[in-house]
């Protein structure tokens, strides 16, 4: 069956990181509508599930810090 939205998002972010591909943004912020569409869930998911938004924000921060170091838990 389809992936859980959070798992789909994690996979999407991991693939982008591996490919050194930027996350789609709009006005400097992550384009939630497009990301949700690419991951196969509704944009509302980000608002109802703060952990998904947090995951995305952490990913964006790690990208803009200019290095690919793995964050420690």
PQR file with spaces between the fields and no chain letter, atoms N, CA, C, O and H, PARSE charges and radii, in Angstrom:
ATOM       1  N    UNK     1       0.833   -1.215    0.000 -0.4000 1.5000
ATOM       2  CA   UNK     1       0.000    0.000    0.000 -0.0000 2.0000
ATOM       3  C    UNK     1       0.857    1.249    0.000  0.5500 1.7000
ATOM       4  O    UNK     1       2.086    1.172    0.007 -0.5500 1.4000
ATOM       5  N    UNK     2       0.210    2.389   -0.008 -0.4000 1.5000
ATOM       6  CA   UNK     2       0.972    3.643   -0.020 -0.0000 2.0000
ATOM       7  C    UNK     2       1.719    3.835    1.295  0.5500 1.7000
ATOM       8  O    UNK     2       1.301    3.335    2.340 -0.5500 1.4000
ATOM       9  H    UNK     2      -0.788    2.451   -0.014  0.4000 1.0000
ATOM      10  N    UNK     3       2.809    4.552    1.228 -0.4000 1.5000
ATOM      11  CA   UNK     3       3.602    4.827    2.425 -0.0000 2.0000
ATOM      12  C    UNK     3       2.834    5.751    3.360  0.5500 1.7000
ATOM      13  O    UNK     3       2.005    6.554    2.931 -0.5500 1.4000
ATOM      14  H    UNK     3       3.148    4.957    0.379  0.4000 1.0000
ATOM      15  N    UNK     4       3.131    5.616    4.648 -0.4000 1.5000
ATOM      16  CA   UNK     4       2.644    6.602    5.609 -0.0000 2.0000
ATOM      17  C    UNK     4       3.216    7.953    5.178  0.5500 1.7000
ATOM      18  O    UNK     4       4.348    8.024    4.699 -0.5500 1.4000
ATOM      19  H    UNK     4       3.805    4.964    4.997  0.4000 1.0000
ATOM      20  N    UNK     5       2.437    9.022    5.348 -0.4000 1.5000
ATOM      21  CA   UNK     5       2.942   10.332    4.916 -0.0000 2.0000
ATOM      22  C    UNK     5       4.307   10.698    5.495  0.5500 1.7000
ATOM      23  O    UNK     5       5.158   11.228    4.781 -0.5500 1.4000
ATOM      24  H    UNK     5       1.518    8.964    5.737  0.4000 1.0000
ATOM      25  N    UNK     6       4.523   10.421    6.776 -0.4000 1.5000
ATOM      26  CA   UNK     6       5.805   10.783    7.381 -0.0000 2.0000
ATOM      27  C    UNK     6       6.955    9.990    6.754  0.5500 1.7000
ATOM      28  O    UNK     6       8.036   10.530    6.522 -0.5500 1.4000
ATOM      29  H    UNK     6       3.831    9.990    7.356  0.4000 1.0000
ATOM      30  N    UNK     7       6.712    8.710    6.485 -0.4000 1.5000
ATOM      31  CA   UNK     7       7.726    7.869    5.843 -0.0000 2.0000
ATOM      32  C    UNK     7       7.995    8.358    4.421  0.5500 1.7000
ATOM      33  O    UNK     7       9.139    8.385    3.967 -0.5500 1.4000
ATOM      34  H    UNK     7       5.834    8.271    6.674  0.4000 1.0000
ATOM      35  N    UNK     8       6.928    8.743    3.727 -0.4000 1.5000
ATOM      36  CA   UNK     8       7.075    9.260    2.361 -0.0000 2.0000
ATOM      37  C    UNK     8       7.907   10.542    2.374  0.5500 1.7000
ATOM      38  O    UNK     8       8.762   10.750    1.512 -0.5500 1.4000
ATOM      39  H    UNK     8       5.999    8.721    4.095  0.4000 1.0000
ATOM      40  N    UNK     9       7.646   11.390    3.355 -0.4000 1.5000
ATOM      41  CA   UNK     9       8.392   12.643    3.471 -0.0000 2.0000
ATOM      42  C    UNK     9       9.863   12.368    3.784  0.5500 1.7000
ATOM      43  O    UNK     9      10.752   12.988    3.201 -0.5500 1.4000
ATOM      44  H    UNK     9       6.952   11.221    4.054  0.4000 1.0000
ATOM      45  N    UNK    10      10.115   11.442    4.701 -0.4000 1.5000
ATOM      46  CA   UNK    10      11.499   11.101    5.055 -0.0000 2.0000
ATOM      47  C    UNK    10      12.256   10.583    3.839  0.5500 1.7000
ATOM      48  O    UNK    10      13.415   10.932    3.617 -0.5500 1.4000
ATOM      49  H    UNK    10       9.393   10.938    5.174  0.4000 1.0000
ATOM      50  N    UNK    11      11.587    9.750    3.063 -0.4000 1.5000
ATOM      51  CA   UNK    11      12.210    9.185    1.868 -0.0000 2.0000
ATOM      52  C    UNK    11      12.502   10.289    0.846  0.5500 1.7000
ATOM      53  O    UNK    11      13.576   10.333    0.247 -0.5500 1.4000
ATOM      54  H    UNK    11      10.645    9.466    3.244  0.4000 1.0000
ATOM      55  N    UNK    12      11.531   11.165    0.665 -0.4000 1.5000
ATOM      56  CA   UNK    12      11.665   12.290   -0.260 -0.0000 2.0000
ATOM      57  C    UNK    12      12.877   13.149    0.123  0.5500 1.7000
ATOM      58  O    UNK    12      13.693   13.504   -0.727 -0.5500 1.4000
ATOM      59  H    UNK    12      10.658   11.129    1.152  0.4000 1.0000
ATOM      60  N    UNK    13      12.978   13.476    1.412 -0.4000 1.5000
ATOM      61  CA   UNK    13      14.085   14.315    1.881 -0.0000 2.0000
ATOM      62  C    UNK    13      15.424   13.600    1.733  0.5500 1.7000
ATOM      63  O    UNK    13      16.425   14.212    1.361 -0.5500 1.4000
ATOM      64  H    UNK    13      12.315   13.188    2.103  0.4000 1.0000
ATOM      65  N    UNK    14      15.435   12.304    2.025 -0.4000 1.5000
ATOM      66  CA   UNK    14      16.670   11.525    1.906 -0.0000 2.0000
ATOM      67  C    UNK    14      17.130   11.469    0.452  0.5500 1.7000
ATOM      68  O    UNK    14      18.320   11.601    0.167 -0.5500 1.4000
ATOM      69  H    UNK    14      14.622   11.806    2.327  0.4000 1.0000
ATOM      70  N    UNK    15      16.189   11.275   -0.461 -0.4000 1.5000
ATOM      71  CA   UNK    15      16.536   11.222   -1.887 -0.0000 2.0000
ATOM      72  C    UNK    15      17.084   12.564   -2.348  0.5500 1.7000
ATOM      73  O    UNK    15      18.056   12.623   -3.101 -0.5500 1.4000
ATOM      74  H    UNK    15      15.222   11.168   -0.230  0.4000 1.0000
ATOM      75  N    UNK    16      16.453   13.642   -1.891 -0.4000 1.5000
ATOM      76  CA   UNK    16      16.922   14.977   -2.263 -0.0000 2.0000
ATOM      77  C    UNK    16      18.326   15.224   -1.727  0.5500 1.7000
ATOM      78  O    UNK    16      19.170   15.794   -2.419 -0.5500 1.4000
ATOM      79  H    UNK    16      15.664   13.594   -1.279  0.4000 1.0000
ATOM      80  N    UNK    17      18.570   14.796   -0.501 -0.4000 1.5000
ATOM      81  CA   UNK    17      19.889   14.989    0.113 -0.0000 2.0000
ATOM      82  C    UNK    17      20.949   14.205   -0.654  0.5500 1.7000
ATOM      83  O    UNK    17      22.029   14.722   -0.938 -0.5500 1.4000
ATOM      84  H    UNK    17      17.885   14.332    0.061  0.4000 1.0000
ATOM      85  N    UNK    18      20.634   12.949   -0.989 -0.4000 1.5000
ATOM      86  CA   UNK    18      21.580   12.105   -1.727 -0.0000 2.0000
ATOM      87  C    UNK    18      21.915   12.705   -3.078  0.5500 1.7000
ATOM      88  O    UNK    18      23.067   12.691   -3.511 -0.5500 1.4000
ATOM      89  H    UNK    18      19.756   12.529   -0.758  0.4000 1.0000
ATOM      90  N    UNK    19      20.900   13.231   -3.736 -0.4000 1.5000
ATOM      91  CA   UNK    19      21.096   13.775   -5.077 -0.0000 2.0000
ATOM      92  C    UNK    19      21.583   15.223   -5.029  0.5500 1.7000
ATOM      93  O    UNK    19      21.812   15.841   -6.069 -0.5500 1.4000
ATOM      94  H    UNK    19      19.964   13.243   -3.384  0.4000 1.0000
ATOM      95  N    UNK    20      21.741   15.766   -3.800 -0.4000 1.5000
ATOM      96  CA   UNK    20      22.119   17.170   -3.635 -0.0000 2.0000
ATOM      97  C    UNK    20      21.132   18.068   -4.381  0.5500 1.7000
ATOM      98  O    UNK    20      21.507   19.099   -4.940 -0.5500 1.4000
ATOM      99  H    UNK    20      21.554   15.264   -2.956  0.4000 1.0000
ATOM     100  N    UNK    21      19.878   17.659   -4.376 -0.4000 1.5000
ATOM     101  CA   UNK    21      18.832   18.404   -5.071 -0.0000 2.0000
ATOM     102  C    UNK    21      18.113   19.285   -4.070  0.5500 1.7000
ATOM     103  O    UNK    21      17.808   18.861   -2.955 -0.5500 1.4000
ATOM     104  H    UNK    21      19.574   16.822   -3.922  0.4000 1.0000
ATOM     105  N    UNK    22      17.850   20.502   -4.476 -0.4000 1.5000
ATOM     106  CA   UNK    22      17.166   21.419   -3.564 -0.0000 2.0000
ATOM     107  C    UNK    22      15.708   21.013   -3.365  0.5500 1.7000
ATOM     108  O    UNK    22      15.088   20.406   -4.238 -0.5500 1.4000
ATOM     109  H    UNK    22      18.098   20.846   -5.382  0.4000 1.0000
ATOM     110  N    UNK    23      15.187   21.359   -2.209 -0.4000 1.5000
ATOM     111  CA   UNK    23      13.769   21.186   -1.904 -0.0000 2.0000
ATOM     112  C    UNK    23      13.030   22.341   -2.586  0.5500 1.7000
ATOM     113  O    UNK    23      13.506   23.475   -2.556 -0.5500 1.4000
ATOM     114  H    UNK    23      15.691   21.852   -1.500  0.4000 1.0000
ATOM     115  N    UNK    24      11.873   22.068   -3.201 -0.4000 1.5000
ATOM     116  CA   UNK    24      11.135   23.177   -3.835 -0.0000 2.0000
ATOM     117  C    UNK    24      10.752   24.246   -2.804  0.5500 1.7000
ATOM     118  O    UNK    24      10.217   23.934   -1.740 -0.5500 1.4000
ATOM     119  H    UNK    24      11.486   21.147   -3.225  0.4000 1.0000
ATOM     120  N    UNK    25      11.032   25.495   -3.134 -0.4000 1.5000
ATOM     121  CA   UNK    25      10.680   26.582   -2.225 -0.0000 2.0000
ATOM     122  C    UNK    25       9.834   27.618   -2.944  0.5500 1.7000
ATOM     123  O    UNK    25       9.760   27.655   -4.172 -0.5500 1.4000
ATOM     124  H    UNK    25      11.467   25.749   -3.998  0.4000 1.0000
ATOM     125  N    UNK    26       9.205   28.447   -2.147 -0.4000 1.5000
ATOM     126  CA   UNK    26       8.416   29.547   -2.675 -0.0000 2.0000
ATOM     127  C    UNK    26       8.631   30.720   -1.734  0.5500 1.7000
ATOM     128  O    UNK    26       8.373   30.612   -0.535 -0.5500 1.4000
ATOM     129  H    UNK    26       9.264   28.417   -1.149  0.4000 1.0000
ATOM     130  N    UNK    27       9.097   31.831   -2.262 -0.4000 1.5000
ATOM     131  CA   UNK    27       9.419   33.001   -1.436 -0.0000 2.0000
ATOM     132  C    UNK    27      10.364   32.630   -0.297  0.5500 1.7000
ATOM     133  O    UNK    27      10.223   33.134    0.817 -0.5500 1.4000
ATOM     134  H    UNK    27       9.307   31.920   -3.236  0.4000 1.0000
ATOM     135  N    UNK    28      11.319   31.757   -0.569 -0.4000 1.5000
ATOM     136  CA   UNK    28      12.327   31.409    0.420 -0.0000 2.0000
ATOM     137  C    UNK    28      11.922   30.367    1.450  0.5500 1.7000
ATOM     138  O    UNK    28      12.752   29.918    2.240 -0.5500 1.4000
ATOM     139  H    UNK    28      11.434   31.347   -1.474  0.4000 1.0000
ATOM     140  N    UNK    29      10.651   29.981    1.447 -0.4000 1.5000
ATOM     141  CA   UNK    29      10.181   28.961    2.394 -0.0000 2.0000
ATOM     142  C    UNK    29       9.847   27.691    1.626  0.5500 1.7000
ATOM     143  O    UNK    29       9.562   27.750    0.429 -0.5500 1.4000
ATOM     144  H    UNK    29       9.977   30.347    0.806  0.4000 1.0000
ATOM     145  N    UNK    30       9.877   26.542    2.298 -0.4000 1.5000
ATOM     146  CA   UNK    30       9.516   25.302    1.598 -0.0000 2.0000
ATOM     147  C    UNK    30       8.122   25.412    0.988  0.5500 1.7000
ATOM     148  O    UNK    30       7.191   25.903    1.626 -0.5500 1.4000
ATOM     149  H    UNK    30      10.108   26.494    3.269  0.4000 1.0000
ATOM     150  N    UNK    31       7.993   24.955   -0.241 -0.4000 1.5000
ATOM     151  CA   UNK    31       6.698   24.967   -0.921 -0.0000 2.0000
ATOM     152  C    UNK    31       5.899   23.744   -0.463  0.5500 1.7000
ATOM     153  O    UNK    31       5.978   22.672   -1.063 -0.5500 1.4000
ATOM     154  H    UNK    31       8.749   24.556   -0.760  0.4000 1.0000
ATOM     155  N    UNK    32       5.130   23.929    0.612 -0.4000 1.5000
ATOM     156  CA   UNK    32       4.433   22.808    1.239 -0.0000 2.0000
ATOM     157  C    UNK    32       3.469   22.114    0.289  0.5500 1.7000
ATOM     158  O    UNK    32       3.367   20.887    0.289 -0.5500 1.4000
ATOM     159  H    UNK    32       5.066   24.799    1.100  0.4000 1.0000
ATOM     160  N    UNK    33       2.758   22.900   -0.527 -0.4000 1.5000
ATOM     161  CA   UNK    33       1.794   22.299   -1.460 -0.0000 2.0000
ATOM     162  C    UNK    33       2.488   21.343   -2.409  0.5500 1.7000
ATOM     163  O    UNK    33       2.038   20.216   -2.613 -0.5500 1.4000
ATOM     164  H    UNK    33       2.841   23.897   -0.528  0.4000 1.0000
ATOM     165  N    UNK    34       3.593   21.803   -2.990 -0.4000 1.5000
ATOM     166  CA   UNK    34       4.302   20.994   -3.973 -0.0000 2.0000
ATOM     167  C    UNK    34       4.970   19.788   -3.316  0.5500 1.7000
ATOM     168  O    UNK    34       4.933   18.683   -3.857 -0.5500 1.4000
ATOM     169  H    UNK    34       3.958   22.719   -2.824  0.4000 1.0000
ATOM     170  N    UNK    35       5.574   19.999   -2.159 -0.4000 1.5000
ATOM     171  CA   UNK    35       6.221   18.889   -1.455 -0.0000 2.0000
ATOM     172  C    UNK    35       5.189   17.823   -1.099  0.5500 1.7000
ATOM     173  O    UNK    35       5.424   16.630   -1.291 -0.5500 1.4000
ATOM     174  H    UNK    35       5.604   20.896   -1.719  0.4000 1.0000
ATOM     175  N    UNK    36       4.044   18.263   -0.579 -0.4000 1.5000
ATOM     176  CA   UNK    36       2.978   17.322   -0.223 -0.0000 2.0000
ATOM     177  C    UNK    36       2.520   16.546   -1.455  0.5500 1.7000
ATOM     178  O    UNK    36       2.315   15.334   -1.401 -0.5500 1.4000
ATOM     179  H    UNK    36       3.853   19.232   -0.422  0.4000 1.0000
ATOM     180  N    UNK    37       2.364   17.266   -2.563 -0.4000 1.5000
ATOM     181  CA   UNK    37       1.915   16.627   -3.805 -0.0000 2.0000
ATOM     182  C    UNK    37       2.929   15.578   -4.268  0.5500 1.7000
ATOM     183  O    UNK    37       2.552   14.469   -4.648 -0.5500 1.4000
ATOM     184  H    UNK    37       2.530   18.251   -2.607  0.4000 1.0000
ATOM     185  N    UNK    38       4.208   15.931   -4.235 -0.4000 1.5000
ATOM     186  CA   UNK    38       5.256   15.004   -4.654 -0.0000 2.0000
ATOM     187  C    UNK    38       5.327   13.783   -3.743  0.5500 1.7000
ATOM     188  O    UNK    38       5.697   12.693   -4.179 -0.5500 1.4000
ATOM     189  H    UNK    38       4.514   16.832   -3.926  0.4000 1.0000
ATOM     190  N    UNK    39       4.969   13.975   -2.468 -0.4000 1.5000
ATOM     191  CA   UNK    39       5.012   12.870   -1.504 -0.0000 2.0000
ATOM     192  C    UNK    39       3.699   12.090   -1.465  0.5500 1.7000
ATOM     193  O    UNK    39       3.628   11.030   -0.843 -0.5500 1.4000
ATOM     194  H    UNK    39       4.669   14.861   -2.113  0.4000 1.0000
ATOM     195  N    UNK    40       2.672   12.599   -2.116 -0.4000 1.5000
ATOM     196  CA   UNK    40       1.402   11.879   -2.186 -0.0000 2.0000
ATOM     197  C    UNK    40       0.468   12.085   -1.004  0.5500 1.7000
ATOM     198  O    UNK    40      -0.354   11.219   -0.702 -0.5500 1.4000
ATOM     199  H    UNK    40       2.730   13.461   -2.621  0.4000 1.0000
ATOM     200  N    UNK    41       0.590   13.237   -0.328 -0.4000 1.5000
ATOM     201  CA   UNK    41      -0.384   13.533    0.720 -0.0000 2.0000
ATOM     202  C    UNK    41      -0.840   14.983    0.616  0.5500 1.7000
ATOM     203  O    UNK    41      -0.332   15.747   -0.204 -0.5500 1.4000
ATOM     204  H    UNK    41       1.258   13.940   -0.573  0.4000 1.0000
ATOM     205  N    UNK    42      -1.794   15.347    1.448 -0.4000 1.5000
ATOM     206  CA   UNK    42      -2.362   16.686    1.395 -0.0000 2.0000
ATOM     207  C    UNK    42      -1.511   17.674    2.192  0.5500 1.7000
ATOM     208  O    UNK    42      -0.872   17.307    3.178 -0.5500 1.4000
ATOM     209  H    UNK    42      -2.206   14.726    2.114  0.4000 1.0000
ATOM     210  N    UNK    43      -1.512   18.919    1.755 -0.4000 1.5000
ATOM     211  CA   UNK    43      -0.741   19.956    2.433 -0.0000 2.0000
ATOM     212  C    UNK    43      -1.180   20.108    3.891  0.5500 1.7000
ATOM     213  O    UNK    43      -0.383   20.486    4.750 -0.5500 1.4000
ATOM     214  H    UNK    43      -2.031   19.218    0.954  0.4000 1.0000
ATOM     215  N    UNK    44      -2.444   19.812    4.162 -0.4000 1.5000
ATOM     216  CA   UNK    44      -2.982   19.891    5.530 -0.0000 2.0000
ATOM     217  C    UNK    44      -2.193   19.027    6.500  0.5500 1.7000
ATOM     218  O    UNK    44      -2.125   19.312    7.696 -0.5500 1.4000
ATOM     219  H    UNK    44      -3.092   19.504    3.465  0.4000 1.0000
ATOM     220  N    UNK    45      -1.594   17.961    5.963 -0.4000 1.5000
ATOM     221  CA   UNK    45      -0.838   17.046    6.811 -0.0000 2.0000
ATOM     222  C    UNK    45       0.233   17.792    7.611  0.5500 1.7000
ATOM     223  O    UNK    45       0.476   17.486    8.778 -0.5500 1.4000
ATOM     224  H    UNK    45      -1.649   17.730    4.992  0.4000 1.0000
ATOM     225  N    UNK    46       0.867   18.776    6.967 -0.4000 1.5000
ATOM     226  CA   UNK    46       1.913   19.534    7.655 -0.0000 2.0000
ATOM     227  C    UNK    46       1.364   20.308    8.851  0.5500 1.7000
ATOM     228  O    UNK    46       2.042   20.470    9.866 -0.5500 1.4000
ATOM     229  H    UNK    46       0.670   19.025    6.019  0.4000 1.0000
ATOM     230  N    UNK    47       0.121   20.784    8.716 -0.4000 1.5000
ATOM     231  CA   UNK    47      -0.469   21.577    9.792 -0.0000 2.0000
ATOM     232  C    UNK    47      -1.000   20.697   10.917  0.5500 1.7000
ATOM     233  O    UNK    47      -0.996   21.090   12.084 -0.5500 1.4000
ATOM     234  H    UNK    47      -0.430   20.652    7.892  0.4000 1.0000
ATOM     235  N    UNK    48      -1.450   19.518   10.554 -0.4000 1.5000
ATOM     236  CA   UNK    48      -2.003   18.601   11.556 -0.0000 2.0000
ATOM     237  C    UNK    48      -0.917   17.771   12.230  0.5500 1.7000
ATOM     238  O    UNK    48      -1.145   17.192   13.293 -0.5500 1.4000
ATOM     239  H    UNK    48      -1.453   19.199    9.606  0.4000 1.0000
ATOM     240  N    UNK    49       0.254   17.711   11.622 -0.4000 1.5000
ATOM     241  CA   UNK    49       1.345   16.889   12.151 -0.0000 2.0000
ATOM     242  C    UNK    49       2.626   17.708   12.253  0.5500 1.7000
ATOM     243  O    UNK    49       3.446   17.716   11.334 -0.5500 1.4000
ATOM     244  H    UNK    49       0.440   18.181   10.759  0.4000 1.0000
ATOM     245  N    UNK    50       2.786   18.398   13.381 -0.4000 1.5000
ATOM     246  CA   UNK    50       3.952   19.274   13.543 -0.0000 2.0000
ATOM     247  C    UNK    50       5.279   18.551   13.337  0.5500 1.7000
ATOM     248  O    UNK    50       6.267   19.164   12.936 -0.5500 1.4000
ATOM     249  H    UNK    50       2.120   18.391   14.127  0.4000 1.0000
ATOM     250  N    UNK    51       5.302   17.241   13.612 -0.4000 1.5000
ATOM     251  CA   UNK    51       6.574   16.520   13.453 -0.0000 2.0000
ATOM     252  C    UNK    51       6.998   16.477   11.984  0.5500 1.7000
ATOM     253  O    UNK    51       8.191   16.441   11.685 -0.5500 1.4000
ATOM     254  H    UNK    51       4.499   16.742   13.938  0.4000 1.0000
ATOM     255  N    UNK    52       6.036   16.481   11.076 -0.4000 1.5000
ATOM     256  CA   UNK    52       6.365   16.492    9.645 -0.0000 2.0000
ATOM     257  C    UNK    52       6.988   17.835    9.266  0.5500 1.7000
ATOM     258  O    UNK    52       7.984   17.888    8.545 -0.5500 1.4000
ATOM     259  H    UNK    52       5.067   16.510   11.318  0.4000 1.0000
ATOM     260  N    UNK    53       6.392   18.911    9.759 -0.4000 1.5000
ATOM     261  CA   UNK    53       6.909   20.245    9.479 -0.0000 2.0000
ATOM     262  C    UNK    53       8.292   20.413   10.103  0.5500 1.7000
ATOM     263  O    UNK    53       9.179   21.031    9.514 -0.5500 1.4000
ATOM     264  H    UNK    53       5.583   18.868   10.344  0.4000 1.0000
ATOM     265  N    UNK    54       8.462   19.860   11.294 -0.4000 1.5000
ATOM     266  CA   UNK    54       9.739   19.939   12.000 -0.0000 2.0000
ATOM     267  C    UNK    54      10.832   19.204   11.227  0.5500 1.7000
ATOM     268  O    UNK    54      11.958   19.686   11.108 -0.5500 1.4000
ATOM     269  H    UNK    54       7.742   19.358   11.773  0.4000 1.0000
ATOM     270  N    UNK    55      10.482   18.034   10.705 -0.4000 1.5000
ATOM     271  CA   UNK    55      11.401   17.235    9.897 -0.0000 2.0000
ATOM     272  C    UNK    55      11.868   18.045    8.685  0.5500 1.7000
ATOM     273  O    UNK    55      13.056   18.091    8.363 -0.5500 1.4000
ATOM     274  H    UNK    55       9.567   17.642   10.802  0.4000 1.0000
ATOM     275  N    UNK    56      10.907   18.675    8.031 -0.4000 1.5000
ATOM     276  CA   UNK    56      11.206   19.480    6.852 -0.0000 2.0000
ATOM     277  C    UNK    56      12.079   20.681    7.227  0.5500 1.7000
ATOM     278  O    UNK    56      13.057   20.987    6.546 -0.5500 1.4000
ATOM     279  H    UNK    56       9.942   18.638    8.292  0.4000 1.0000
ATOM     280  N    UNK    57      11.713   21.354    8.316 -0.4000 1.5000
ATOM     281  CA   UNK    57      12.483   22.522    8.745 -0.0000 2.0000
ATOM     282  C    UNK    57      13.920   22.144    9.090  0.5500 1.7000
ATOM     283  O    UNK    57      14.859   22.858    8.738 -0.5500 1.4000
ATOM     284  H    UNK    57      10.918   21.106    8.869  0.4000 1.0000
ATOM     285  N    UNK    58      14.085   21.014    9.784 -0.4000 1.5000
ATOM     286  CA   UNK    58      15.433   20.549   10.134 -0.0000 2.0000
ATOM     287  C    UNK    58      16.243   20.276    8.873  0.5500 1.7000
ATOM     288  O    UNK    58      17.423   20.616    8.792 -0.5500 1.4000
ATOM     289  H    UNK    58      13.322   20.435   10.070  0.4000 1.0000
ATOM     290  N    UNK    59      15.593   19.658    7.893 -0.4000 1.5000
ATOM     291  CA   UNK    59      16.262   19.361    6.626 -0.0000 2.0000
ATOM     292  C    UNK    59      16.710   20.661    5.958  0.5500 1.7000
ATOM     293  O    UNK    59      17.840   20.763    5.481 -0.5500 1.4000
ATOM     294  H    UNK    59      14.634   19.381    7.959  0.4000 1.0000
ATOM     295  N    UNK    60      15.822   21.647    5.928 -0.4000 1.5000
ATOM     296  CA   UNK    60      16.142   22.923    5.299 -0.0000 2.0000
ATOM     297  C    UNK    60      17.323   23.593    6.017  0.5500 1.7000
ATOM     298  O    UNK    60      18.220   24.139    5.376 -0.5500 1.4000
ATOM     299  H    UNK    60      14.904   21.565    6.315  0.4000 1.0000
ATOM     300  N    UNK    61      17.309   23.542    7.348 -0.4000 1.5000
ATOM     301  CA   UNK    61      18.396   24.143    8.124 -0.0000 2.0000
ATOM     302  C    UNK    61      19.724   23.476    7.826  0.5500 1.7000
ATOM     303  O    UNK    61      20.746   24.148    7.687 -0.5500 1.4000
ATOM     304  H    UNK    61      16.580   23.098    7.869  0.4000 1.0000
ATOM     305  N    UNK    62      19.710   22.153    7.727 -0.4000 1.5000
ATOM     306  CA   UNK    62      20.955   21.430    7.468 -0.0000 2.0000
ATOM     307  C    UNK    62      21.478   21.750    6.072  0.5500 1.7000
ATOM     308  O    UNK    62      22.686   21.732    5.839 -0.5500 1.4000
ATOM     309  H    UNK    62      18.880   21.607    7.840  0.4000 1.0000
ATOM     310  N    UNK    63      20.567   22.042    5.143 -0.4000 1.5000
ATOM     311  CA   UNK    63      20.982   22.395    3.780 -0.0000 2.0000
ATOM     312  C    UNK    63      21.596   23.782    3.742  0.5500 1.7000
ATOM     313  O    UNK    63      22.591   24.006    3.052 -0.5500 1.4000
ATOM     314  H    UNK    63      19.586   22.056    5.332  0.4000 1.0000
ATOM     315  N    UNK    64      21.004   24.721    4.487 -0.4000 1.5000
ATOM     316  CA   UNK    64      21.459   26.101    4.372 -0.0000 2.0000
ATOM     317  C    UNK    64      22.682   26.376    5.227  0.5500 1.7000
ATOM     318  O    UNK    64      23.329   27.411    5.065 -0.5500 1.4000
ATOM     319  H    UNK    64      20.196   24.539    5.048  0.4000 1.0000
ATOM     320  N    UNK    65      23.011   25.463    6.137 -0.4000 1.5000
ATOM     321  CA   UNK    65      24.201   25.671    6.956 -0.0000 2.0000
ATOM     322  C    UNK    65      25.466   25.458    6.117  0.5500 1.7000
ATOM     323  O    UNK    65      26.573   25.737    6.577 -0.5500 1.4000
ATOM     324  H    UNK    65      22.486   24.623    6.269  0.4000 1.0000
ATOM     325  N    UNK    66      25.300   24.969    4.905 -0.4000 1.5000
ATOM     326  CA   UNK    66      26.408   24.910    3.965 -0.0000 2.0000
ATOM     327  C    UNK    66      27.293   23.691    4.089  0.5500 1.7000
ATOM     328  O    UNK    66      28.288   23.581    3.372 -0.5500 1.4000
ATOM     329  H    UNK    66      24.400   24.743    4.532  0.4000 1.0000
ATOM     330  N    UNK    67      26.963   22.776    4.976 -0.4000 1.5000
ATOM     331  CA   UNK    67      27.726   21.533    5.047 -0.0000 2.0000
ATOM     332  C    UNK    67      26.770   20.365    5.199  0.5500 1.7000
ATOM     333  O    UNK    67      25.631   20.522    5.638 -0.5500 1.4000
ATOM     334  H    UNK    67      26.155   22.865    5.558  0.4000 1.0000
ATOM     335  N    UNK    68      27.256   19.195    4.828 -0.4000 1.5000
ATOM     336  CA   UNK    68      26.395   18.011    4.794 -0.0000 2.0000
ATOM     337  C    UNK    68      26.608   17.147    6.035  0.5500 1.7000
ATOM     338  O    UNK    68      26.326   15.949    6.015 -0.5500 1.4000
ATOM     339  H    UNK    68      28.182   19.067    4.472  0.4000 1.0000
ATOM     340  N    UNK    69      27.104   17.749    7.109 -0.4000 1.5000
ATOM     341  CA   UNK    69      27.369   16.969    8.324 -0.0000 2.0000
ATOM     342  C    UNK    69      26.072   16.401    8.880  0.5500 1.7000
ATOM     343  O    UNK    69      25.033   17.060    8.860 -0.5500 1.4000
ATOM     344  H    UNK    69      27.333   18.722    7.126  0.4000 1.0000
ATOM     345  N    UNK    70      26.143   15.195    9.367 -0.4000 1.5000
ATOM     346  CA   UNK    70      24.978   14.578    9.996 -0.0000 2.0000
ATOM     347  C    UNK    70      24.784   15.202   11.375  0.5500 1.7000
ATOM     348  O    UNK    70      25.729   15.310   12.156 -0.5500 1.4000
ATOM     349  H    UNK    70      26.987   14.659    9.383  0.4000 1.0000
ATOM     350  N    UNK    71      23.576   15.604   11.661 -0.4000 1.5000
ATOM     351  CA   UNK    71      23.282   16.155   12.984 -0.0000 2.0000
ATOM     352  C    UNK    71      23.267   15.029   14.010  0.5500 1.7000
ATOM     353  O    UNK    71      22.776   13.934   13.735 -0.5500 1.4000
ATOM     354  H    UNK    71      22.808   15.517   11.027  0.4000 1.0000
ATOM     355  N    UNK    72      23.800   15.301   15.175 -0.4000 1.5000
ATOM     356  CA   UNK    72      23.759   14.307   16.248 -0.0000 2.0000
ATOM     357  C    UNK    72      22.362   14.288   16.859  0.5500 1.7000
ATOM     358  O    UNK    72      21.667   15.304   16.861 -0.5500 1.4000
ATOM     359  H    UNK    72      24.199   16.190   15.398  0.4000 1.0000
ATOM     360  N    UNK    73      21.955   13.138   17.373 -0.4000 1.5000
ATOM     361  CA   UNK    73      20.610   13.061   17.969 -0.0000 2.0000
ATOM     362  C    UNK    73      20.486   13.979   19.189  0.5500 1.7000
ATOM     363  O    UNK    73      19.425   14.039   19.811 -0.5500 1.4000
ATOM     364  H    UNK    73      22.519   12.312   17.371  0.4000 1.0000
